[in-house]
Amino acid sequence: MFCLAGLSGFSARAENQPPPDPKTADLEARRQAYQGVQDILTQSEEQRKKIEAEIASYQNDRAALATALIDAKKKIDEAEAASAETQDRLDTLTGSEAAIRRSLDSRRDVLVAVLASLQRMGRKPPPALLAQPQDVLRAIRASMLLGAVLPELRAETEALAGDLQDLVSLRASIATERADLARQIETRRNERARLEALIEARQKSIGAAQEALAAERARAQALAGQAANLKDLIARMEGELDSARKAADQARKADEDRARLTEEQAAEAKARFANAPQRDPARLAPAIAFADAKGMLALPAAGNVIKYYGAPSEFGGVEKGLSLATRPRAIVSAPSDGYIAFSGPWRTYGQLLIVNAGGGYYVVLAGLARVDVAVGQFVLAGEPVGVMGDGTAKTAAAVAIGATQPVLYVEFRKDGAAIDPGPWWSKSEMQRVRG
């Protein structure tokens, strides 16, 4: 009754108010949209100035720059993981809302009957015996009818009220989750802008001889076109390209230097590498031998493993590496310390990176849309080296699997042959990405 009265009062007030002017409403909407654009531009400008100030503070400080790069990659991964969890919760809530709406739609006739009954009872309540004794027969009949109908009516009313309350709560939760998702997307966007600027600063600081770098890239592509397989590609690069040959020499020197370490020094270095915050970002050589890094490495990108080493391949053989389905435009980082032996497009692999990890070990990353490192460059474990695409450009690995997402192919090689990368990944990392 009180609900109907409230609705009647609201309708009466609405009838007395003049209709809104469409031109005024449109002008106000345009004004708000313009203000929103201005706010976004202001925030973007503030973010740009903040990033530029940060980059300026890192000039000529490779350790700080490397630390900032790794930190930015970590924040992006955390934001993407949070976004994925929020999206899952949002999908669940949206599904629950749809289920309740379907339930209400299926009981529309019941809802109409309940409201009609309440309306009739409100307008013509059962006669009072003391006020109108002559209506005793009508009162008795009304009481009998209400006695039969009210329990069922009450049950239906309570069920409908409960569903409507759940619907209101769900919509509030959905609004909260959407606001959280928007904040996470904004955080990710800001961190990506920061990361792009950091990568640009890092690459500029590597060397000012851009013409020589361009010539080396052209030479690398020529060698790549002549290579028959990955083993041949690595041999050609390190045999004929100055920067790749120097990187290979540095990797051998680092192996020799580690061989001279005492057992205590080697154990201490291994313990520092196992504890990521304690790794020295200023180093220009691998912290430990690649063989000693088993169980310590993180996957190069967030995603789900869809093919493991040794699994049957679509071509009748077995997989020689690991295939990781990533989010569109996922940031790819180096899984280990090492020197870039090759960087660029190669055959149907997409953009290909080969990292010389020392000791005859190489890490192959294929399927990237963009690489952000140059041949000969030293990279740290966890340092961003490239970006995945949006899934539209298909590499051989993606086509073979029939994946709709971008696919990052990861292969470990020892002395020219593919080996199982499984023992190198940390257990927590594999549990997190297991598809």
KOLZATI-890629 format. One line per field, with one value per residue (C-alpha): residue number from 0; x, y, z; residue in three letters. Coordinates in pm, 1 decimal. Layout:
nr: [NUM_...]
px: [X_...]
py: [Y_...]
pz: [Z_...]
rest: [Ala_...]
! end
This chain:
nr: [0_1_2_3_4_5_6_7_8_9_10_11_12_13_14_15_16_17_18_19_20_21_22_23_24_25_26_27_28_29_30_31_32_33_34_35_36_37_38_39_40_41_42_43_44_45_46_47_48_49_50_51_52_53_54_55_56_57_58_59_60_61_62_63_64_65_66_67_68_69_70_71_72_73_74_75_76_77_78_79_80_81_82_83_84_85_86_87_88_89_90_91_92_93_94_95_96_97_98_99_100_101_102_103_104_105_106_107_108_109_110_111_112_113_114_115_116_117_118_119_120_121_122_123_124_125_126_127_128_129_130_131_132_133_134_135_136_137_138_139_140_141_142_143_144_145_146_147_148_149_150_151_152_153_154_155_156_157_158_159_160_161_162_163_164_165_166_167_168_169_170_171_172_173_174_175_176_177_178_179_180_181_182_183_184_185_186_187_188_189_190_191_192_193_194_195_196_197_198_199_200_201_202_203_204_205_206_207_208_209_210_211_212_213_214_215_216_217_218_219_220_221_222_223_224_225_226_227_228_229_230_231_232_233_234_235_236_237_238_239_240_241_242_243_244_245_246_247_248_249_250_251_252_253_254_255_256_257_258_259_260_261_262_263_264_265_266_267_268_269_270_271_272_273_274_275_276_277_278_279_280_281_282_283_284_285_286_287_288_289_290_291_292_293_294_295_296_297_298_299_300_301_302_303_304_305_306_307_308_309_310_311_312_313_314_315_316_317_318_319_320_321_322_323_324_325_326_327_328_329_330_331_332_333_334_335_336_337_338_339_340_341_342_343_344_345_346_347_348_349_350_351_352_353_354_355_356_357_358_359_360_361_362_363_364_365_366_367_368_369_370_371_372_373_374_375_376_377_378_379_380_381_382_383_384_385_386_387_388_389_390_391_392_393_394_395_396_397_398_399_400_401_402_403_404_405_406_407_408_409_410_411_412_413_414_415_416_417_418_419_420_421_422_423_424_425_426_427_428_429_430_431_432_433_434]
px: [0.0_267.8_463.5_163.2_101.5_464.5_447.2_126.4_286.0_592.1_372.7_176.5_495.0_633.1_316.6_342.3_704.4_768.5_944.9_1323.3_1449.4_1633.5_1870.6_1966.5_2024.3_2236.9_2442.6_2505.2_2608.9_2854.7_2991.5_3053.8_3216.5_3444.4_3539.1_3615.5_3849.0_4021.4_4073.1_4223.6_4460.5_4567.9_4634.9_4829.7_5044.8_5114.4_5203.3_5437.3_5620.9_5653.4_5803.4_6044.0_6164.6_6218.0_6411.7_6630.8_6721.8_6834.8_7069.4_7412.7_7292.9_7245.8_7168.2_6884.8_6747.5_6755.2_6587.8_6315.9_6257.1_6219.8_5998.2_5773.7_5740.2_5646.7_5381.5_5231.6_5215.7_5048.7_4798.4_4717.2_4669.0_4442.5_4247.5_4199.5_4070.7_3839.1_3708.1_3636.8_3442.4_3260.2_3164.7_3031.2_2829.0_2693.1_2590.3_2411.8_2233.9_2121.5_1995.3_1789.2_1649.3_1550.0_1384.7_1190.8_1091.8_962.8_747.6_616.0_257.5_298.2_442.0_145.6_-101.7_64.9_70.6_-290.8_-402.4_-218.9_-370.5_-726.7_-674.2_-546.7_-843.4_-1120.0_-1006.4_-1226.1_-1521.6_-1486.2_-1749.5_-1782.5_-1819.0_-2064.4_-2244.7_-2476.9_-2181.6_-2115.8_-2164.3_-1927.4_-1673.1_-1686.0_-1645.1_-1353.5_-1187.2_-1221.0_-1077.6_-785.9_-719.7_-676.2_-481.4_-262.0_-11.2_64.0_58.5_299.4_538.2_541.7_585.3_878.2_1043.2_1007.1_1132.1_1433.5_1517.7_1481.0_1707.7_1965.6_1943.7_2009.3_2307.1_2448.9_2423.2_2605.8_2878.7_2905.4_2943.5_3221.6_3404.4_3379.5_3525.7_3811.3_3870.1_3882.1_4142.1_4351.5_4337.7_4447.7_4734.1_4840.2_4824.4_5041.5_5295.3_5311.7_5382.2_5653.6_5799.1_5805.4_5995.2_6239.4_6305.9_6369.6_6611.7_6790.4_6836.1_6962.6_7215.5_7355.8_7540.4_7518.5_7645.5_7301.8_7438.1_7666.6_7374.8_7156.2_7435.1_7465.5_7092.3_7103.3_7396.6_7210.1_6907.3_7128.8_7282.4_6938.6_6825.3_7116.2_7063.5_6899.9_6804.6_6850.1_7187.7_7310.9_7167.1_7353.0_7679.1_7652.8_7570.7_7853.6_8096.7_8034.1_7867.2_8099.7_7849.0_7731.0_8091.3_8184.0_7880.1_7985.6_8338.7_8197.3_7982.9_8290.1_8488.4_8208.2_8213.3_8589.3_8557.5_8291.9_8509.5_8768.5_8519.8_8546.5_8258.3_8152.5_8150.2_7950.7_7698.4_7661.9_7605.8_7345.3_7163.5_7155.7_7019.7_6748.6_6636.6_6531.9_6549.2_6913.9_7026.1_7276.8_7119.7_7457.3_7619.3_7729.0_7768.0_7541.7_7525.4_7547.2_7599.5_7281.8_7303.9_7287.4_6968.3_6743.0_6419.3_6478.2_6362.1_6033.3_5848.7_5912.7_5546.0_5219.7_4985.9_4888.1_5112.7_4931.7_5215.0_5496.8_5836.3_5808.7_5434.2_5321.4_5337.8_5094.0_5365.7_5415.1_5717.7_5742.8_5754.6_6106.2_5996.1_5715.9_5423.2_5269.0_4936.2_4964.7_4738.3_4741.2_5040.8_5191.9_5538.6_5808.9_6113.6_6439.3_6401.2_6772.4_7082.1_7256.8_7376.9_7156.5_7286.4_7007.2_6723.6_6484.6_6233.4_6314.3_6109.5_5764.2_5878.3_5776.9_6020.2_6287.7_6525.7_6814.4_6988.0_7335.7_7311.9_7668.6_7803.4_7674.2_7313.0_7082.6_6728.5_6506.8_6199.2_5980.6_5646.2_5700.3_5551.6_5832.8_6182.4_6338.0_6698.1_6992.8_7244.2_7534.5_7334.5_7348.2_7010.1_6914.6_6668.2_6327.5_6432.9_6179.5_6301.3_5991.1_5614.1_5363.2_5108.5_4729.0_4685.7_4595.6_4940.6_4986.5_5325.4_5395.0_5348.6_5010.0_4884.1_4993.5_4807.2_4509.3_4538.4_4341.6_4568.0_4927.5_5161.6_5515.0_5739.2_6024.3_6306.2_6621.3_6921.8_7249.1_7537.7_7301.3_7028.9_6689.4_6655.5_6364.4_6320.7_6093.3_6359.7_6457.4_6116.4_6028.9_5750.7_5537.4_5567.7_5450.4_5157.8_5049.8_5043.9_4937.4_4653.8]
py: [0.0_247.7_161.2_240.6_565.7_666.7_588.2_789.9_1088.3_1065.2_1051.9_1356.5_1556.2_1443.2_1556.6_1904.6_1952.8_2094.6_1858.2_1912.5_2118.0_1881.3_2157.5_2238.3_1870.7_1824.3_2134.6_2012.5_1667.8_1826.0_2051.7_1751.7_1556.6_1850.5_1882.9_1510.0_1541.5_1839.2_1642.8_1350.7_1582.7_1746.9_1409.6_1291.3_1604.9_1565.4_1199.2_1289.9_1550.7_1303.5_1039.8_1289.5_1398.2_1033.8_962.2_1268.5_1136.7_805.4_954.7_791.7_555.5_217.7_37.2_276.0_253.6_-126.5_-134.3_102.5_-113.2_-432.0_-253.4_-116.7_-464.5_-608.5_-341.4_-401.5_-777.1_-713.4_-471.1_-719.9_-1002.1_-779.9_-678.5_-1042.4_-1129.9_-829.0_-918.2_-1274.1_-1143.6_-897.0_-1175.3_-1383.8_-1092.7_-1007.2_-1369.7_-1368.7_-1046.9_-1198.1_-1510.2_-1302.7_-1092.6_-1408.9_-1538.2_-1215.4_-1214.2_-1570.3_-1466.7_-1148.7_-1281.4_-1357.3_-1011.1_-852.1_-1060.9_-969.8_-599.7_-609.6_-785.2_-534.5_-247.8_-383.9_-445.4_-91.1_65.7_-159.9_-307.8_-574.9_-410.9_-356.8_-548.2_-281.4_-0.9_-180.5_-468.0_-513.7_-631.3_-939.3_-1178.8_-978.6_-964.8_-1339.5_-1408.4_-1164.3_-1320.3_-1670.3_-1550.6_-1373.1_-1673.9_-1889.0_-1637.8_-1447.7_-1725.7_-1789.1_-1416.4_-1348.8_-1621.4_-1486.3_-1131.4_-1227.9_-1422.9_-1129.5_-884.8_-1107.0_-1129.0_-754.5_-692.8_-933.4_-750.4_-415.9_-560.8_-718.5_-394.5_-213.2_-479.0_-459.4_-81.4_-122.3_-386.1_-172.8_123.6_-99.2_-228.8_126.5_222.1_-84.9_-8.9_348.9_222.3_-17.3_257.5_489.1_214.8_125.2_488.9_492.4_166.7_288.9_600.1_395.6_156.1_446.5_601.0_268.1_211.8_565.7_521.1_203.0_389.9_709.2_552.5_502.3_466.3_183.6_22.3_42.9_-114.4_-397.3_-459.4_-479.4_-720.7_-930.5_-957.6_-1065.3_-1338.6_-1444.4_-1489.9_-1727.4_-1937.8_-2278.2_-2334.5_-2185.3_-2351.0_-2213.5_-1870.2_-1850.7_-1968.8_-1714.7_-1427.1_-1496.6_-1576.5_-1279.9_-998.2_-790.5_-713.7_-1076.8_-1200.9_-956.2_-1068.6_-1432.9_-1342.8_-1163.0_-1465.6_-1691.8_-1448.4_-1441.1_-1823.1_-1817.4_-1556.8_-1764.3_-2074.8_-1893.7_-1822.1_-2019.0_-2244.5_-1992.6_-1706.2_-1913.0_-2011.5_-1648.5_-1534.4_-1807.1_-1703.8_-1339.0_-1439.5_-1651.8_-1342.4_-1104.7_-780.3_-855.7_-894.5_-633.2_-428.6_-270.2_-597.1_-640.6_-1018.5_-1305.5_-1331.9_-1711.2_-1991.1_-2069.2_-2433.2_-2316.6_-2115.4_-2422.3_-2365.7_-1988.0_-1841.8_-1666.0_-1708.9_-1421.6_-1313.9_-1359.9_-1614.5_-1979.5_-2260.6_-2432.1_-2656.1_-2812.8_-2940.2_-3298.7_-3285.5_-3424.4_-3156.7_-3101.4_-3204.6_-3556.2_-3487.9_-3346.3_-2991.2_-2856.0_-2568.3_-2419.6_-2222.0_-1951.7_-1785.4_-1424.6_-1124.4_-885.9_-649.5_-834.7_-718.7_-982.3_-989.3_-1182.1_-1497.9_-1495.7_-1280.1_-1290.7_-1123.1_-1069.7_-1295.6_-1217.0_-964.1_-928.2_-1105.6_-1457.0_-1679.2_-1761.6_-1708.0_-1341.5_-1121.6_-1348.6_-1296.2_-1523.6_-1468.5_-1612.8_-1718.2_-1851.9_-2202.8_-2303.1_-2223.4_-2010.0_-1886.3_-1841.4_-1616.2_-1612.9_-1462.2_-1106.5_-812.5_-577.2_-618.7_-346.2_-466.1_-476.9_-748.9_-749.3_-585.7_-735.3_-787.7_-877.6_-1145.5_-976.4_-683.6_-599.9_-696.8_-672.9_-667.7_-921.9_-833.7_-831.3_-1179.9_-1076.6_-1151.4_-1529.4_-1691.1_-2053.4_-2154.7_-1981.0_-2126.7_-2479.0_-2459.2_-2270.4_-2007.0_-1683.2_-1516.1_-1405.6_-1701.7_-1668.0_-1960.8_-2026.6_-2268.5_-2349.3_-2479.2_-2635.1_-2674.7_-2644.0_-2884.5_-2806.7_-2908.8_-2925.1_-2581.9_-2724.3_-2764.1_-2395.7_-2245.3_-2179.1_-2398.9_-2101.3_-1960.2_-2281.4_-2318.7_-1964.0_-2003.4_-2364.6_-2366.5]
pz: [0.0_100.4_-213.4_-433.5_-251.9_-296.1_-664.2_-700.3_-527.5_-748.6_-1059.1_-949.3_-891.4_-1226.4_-1402.3_-1247.3_-1360.8_-1708.2_-1952.3_-1981.7_-2272.4_-2513.5_-2625.6_-2266.2_-2186.3_-2500.3_-2420.1_-2064.5_-2193.2_-2439.1_-2165.4_-1938.1_-2222.4_-2300.4_-1934.0_-1924.7_-2224.1_-2061.8_-1740.4_-1934.1_-2123.3_-1797.8_-1636.3_-1942.3_-1940.2_-1569.4_-1622.6_-1912.1_-1703.5_-1417.4_-1647.0_-1805.9_-1461.8_-1365.1_-1685.8_-1628.3_-1283.4_-1439.3_-1699.0_-1688.1_-1413.0_-1576.9_-1249.0_-1161.0_-1513.7_-1511.9_-1171.3_-1292.2_-1601.3_-1399.9_-1147.3_-1424.4_-1579.6_-1239.6_-1181.2_-1525.0_-1458.0_-1120.8_-1277.0_-1554.7_-1302.6_-1091.0_-1402.3_-1500.3_-1151.9_-1148.0_-1494.0_-1376.7_-1077.1_-1300.6_-1542.8_-1251.7_-1113.4_-1457.2_-1504.6_-1167.3_-1259.6_-1589.3_-1408.4_-1164.5_-1447.1_-1634.9_-1317.9_-1276.4_-1643.1_-1616.8_-1317.1_-1470.4_-1455.3_-1084.4_-1023.7_-1204.3_-1002.4_-670.3_-750.5_-872.0_-553.1_-333.0_-529.4_-493.7_-123.3_-84.2_-262.8_-120.8_209.8_376.2_561.8_934.3_1136.7_1405.6_1152.4_922.3_1097.7_797.2_588.8_800.4_508.0_287.1_568.2_621.7_250.3_227.2_528.7_382.6_51.5_218.5_438.6_128.7_-81.0_166.3_253.3_-115.1_-186.4_99.7_-17.6_-372.4_-245.2_-19.4_-303.0_-540.0_-279.0_-212.8_-582.7_-624.6_-324.1_-467.6_-798.9_-630.2_-439.1_-753.3_-946.0_-664.7_-668.0_-1047.4_-1029.5_-768.7_-975.4_-1289.2_-1103.1_-979.0_-1331.0_-1467.2_-1203.6_-1284.6_-1657.3_-1587.5_-1368.4_-1642.7_-1905.3_-1693.7_-1623.2_-1992.0_-2080.1_-1814.7_-1943.6_-2304.9_-2198.5_-1989.5_-2277.9_-2513.4_-2263.5_-2217.6_-2589.7_-2643.9_-2366.2_-2520.1_-2791.7_-2989.2_-3311.6_-3464.1_-3817.4_-3710.1_-3528.1_-3839.8_-4048.2_-3795.7_-3810.7_-4189.0_-4167.0_-3909.2_-4139.5_-4426.4_-4210.6_-4088.6_-4447.9_-4509.0_-4193.5_-4236.1_-3870.7_-3523.7_-3472.0_-3802.3_-3722.8_-3390.8_-3551.7_-3834.7_-3599.8_-3358.5_-3636.9_-3867.8_-3669.4_-3451.1_-3174.2_-3151.1_-3150.5_-2872.5_-2671.8_-2710.6_-2597.6_-2292.7_-2208.9_-2222.6_-2009.2_-1751.4_-1742.5_-1683.8_-1407.9_-1229.6_-1255.1_-1041.2_-762.4_-440.2_-337.9_-74.3_-323.4_-574.3_-307.4_-199.5_-559.3_-607.4_-289.5_-405.2_-745.1_-583.8_-389.6_-667.4_-459.6_-376.2_-737.7_-842.1_-1125.1_-1210.0_-1318.6_-1678.7_-1665.4_-1555.7_-1178.0_-1177.0_-1427.5_-1619.3_-1510.1_-1146.4_-1206.2_-1212.6_-1024.4_-1002.1_-1333.1_-1402.7_-1730.2_-1971.2_-1986.5_-1800.5_-1956.2_-1972.5_-2090.7_-2379.3_-2503.3_-2303.7_-2414.5_-2536.3_-2610.5_-2948.7_-3216.3_-3503.8_-3749.5_-3617.3_-3395.9_-3043.5_-2915.7_-2867.4_-2649.2_-2446.6_-2592.1_-2376.2_-2461.4_-2342.7_-2316.0_-2614.9_-2604.2_-2308.2_-2199.4_-2254.2_-2027.4_-2034.8_-1822.3_-1737.1_-1749.8_-2085.1_-2403.0_-2707.3_-2986.0_-3233.6_-3248.3_-3540.0_-3765.9_-3880.3_-4111.0_-3966.3_-3606.4_-3600.6_-3412.6_-3268.9_-2975.7_-2886.8_-2553.7_-2492.4_-2126.3_-2112.8_-2070.6_-2414.6_-2316.8_-2529.9_-2463.8_-2770.8_-2757.3_-3068.2_-3167.7_-3046.4_-3233.6_-3134.3_-2990.3_-2776.7_-2750.5_-2988.8_-3071.2_-2825.8_-2546.8_-2195.2_-2028.8_-1673.9_-1570.3_-1561.7_-1781.6_-2058.5_-2403.9_-2623.9_-2662.8_-2791.7_-3058.6_-3042.0_-3187.0_-3541.8_-3688.1_-3671.3_-3619.7_-3706.6_-3341.0_-3316.6_-3645.3_-3551.7_-3220.7_-3361.9_-3089.7_-3102.9_-2845.0_-2905.2_-2850.3_-2715.2_-2799.6_-2552.8_-2625.5_-2426.6_-2618.2_-2502.8_-2746.3_-3042.2_-2928.2_-2769.7_-2403.2_-2157.2_-1995.1_-1722.7_-1449.4_-1476.6_-1394.6_-1031.9_-891.6_-789.2_-1140.2_-1306.3_-1064.0_-1142.8_-1521.5_-1557.9_-1812.8]
rest: [Met_Phe_Cys_Leu_Ala_Gly_Leu_Ser_Gly_Phe_Ser_Ala_Arg_Ala_Glu_Asn_Gln_Pro_Pro_Pro_Asp_Pro_Lys_Thr_Ala_Asp_Leu_Glu_Ala_Arg_Arg_Gln_Ala_Tyr_Gln_Gly_Val_Gln_Asp_Ile_Leu_Thr_Gln_Ser_Glu_Glu_Gln_Arg_Lys_Lys_Ile_Glu_Ala_Glu_Ile_Ala_Ser_Tyr_Gln_Asn_Asp_Arg_Ala_Ala_Leu_Ala_Thr_Ala_Leu_Ile_Asp_Ala_Lys_Lys_Lys_Ile_Asp_Glu_Ala_Glu_Ala_Ala_Ser_Ala_Glu_Thr_Gln_Asp_Arg_Leu_Asp_Thr_Leu_Thr_Gly_Ser_Glu_Ala_Ala_Ile_Arg_Arg_Ser_Leu_Asp_Ser_Arg_Arg_Asp_Val_Leu_Val_Ala_Val_Leu_Ala_Ser_Leu_Gln_Arg_Met_Gly_Arg_Lys_Pro_Pro_Pro_Ala_Leu_Leu_Ala_Gln_Pro_Gln_Asp_Val_Leu_Arg_Ala_Ile_Arg_Ala_Ser_Met_Leu_Leu_Gly_Ala_Val_Leu_Pro_Glu_Leu_Arg_Ala_Glu_Thr_Glu_Ala_Leu_Ala_Gly_Asp_Leu_Gln_Asp_Leu_Val_Ser_Leu_Arg_Ala_Ser_Ile_Ala_Thr_Glu_Arg_Ala_Asp_Leu_Ala_Arg_Gln_Ile_Glu_Thr_Arg_Arg_Asn_Glu_Arg_Ala_Arg_Leu_Glu_Ala_Leu_Ile_Glu_Ala_Arg_Gln_Lys_Ser_Ile_Gly_Ala_Ala_Gln_Glu_Ala_Leu_Ala_Ala_Glu_Arg_Ala_Arg_Ala_Gln_Ala_Leu_Ala_Gly_Gln_Ala_Ala_Asn_Leu_Lys_Asp_Leu_Ile_Ala_Arg_Met_Glu_Gly_Glu_Leu_Asp_Ser_Ala_Arg_Lys_Ala_Ala_Asp_Gln_Ala_Arg_Lys_Ala_Asp_Glu_Asp_Arg_Ala_Arg_Leu_Thr_Glu_Glu_Gln_Ala_Ala_Glu_Ala_Lys_Ala_Arg_Phe_Ala_Asn_Ala_Pro_Gln_Arg_Asp_Pro_Ala_Arg_Leu_Ala_Pro_Ala_Ile_Ala_Phe_Ala_Asp_Ala_Lys_Gly_Met_Leu_Ala_Leu_Pro_Ala_Ala_Gly_Asn_Val_Ile_Lys_Tyr_Tyr_Gly_Ala_Pro_Ser_Glu_Phe_Gly_Gly_Val_Glu_Lys_Gly_Leu_Ser_Leu_Ala_Thr_Arg_Pro_Arg_Ala_Ile_Val_Ser_Ala_Pro_Ser_Asp_Gly_Tyr_Ile_Ala_Phe_Ser_Gly_Pro_Trp_Arg_Thr_Tyr_Gly_Gln_Leu_Leu_Ile_Val_Asn_Ala_Gly_Gly_Gly_Tyr_Tyr_Val_Val_Leu_Ala_Gly_Leu_Ala_Arg_Val_Asp_Val_Ala_Val_Gly_Gln_Phe_Val_Leu_Ala_Gly_Glu_Pro_Val_Gly_Val_Met_Gly_Asp_Gly_Thr_Ala_Lys_Thr_Ala_Ala_Ala_Val_Ala_Ile_Gly_Ala_Thr_Gln_Pro_Val_Leu_Tyr_Val_Glu_Phe_Arg_Lys_Asp_Gly_Ala_Ala_Ile_Asp_Pro_Gly_Pro_Trp_Trp_Ser_Lys_Ser_Glu_Met_Gln_Arg_Val_Arg_Gly]
! end
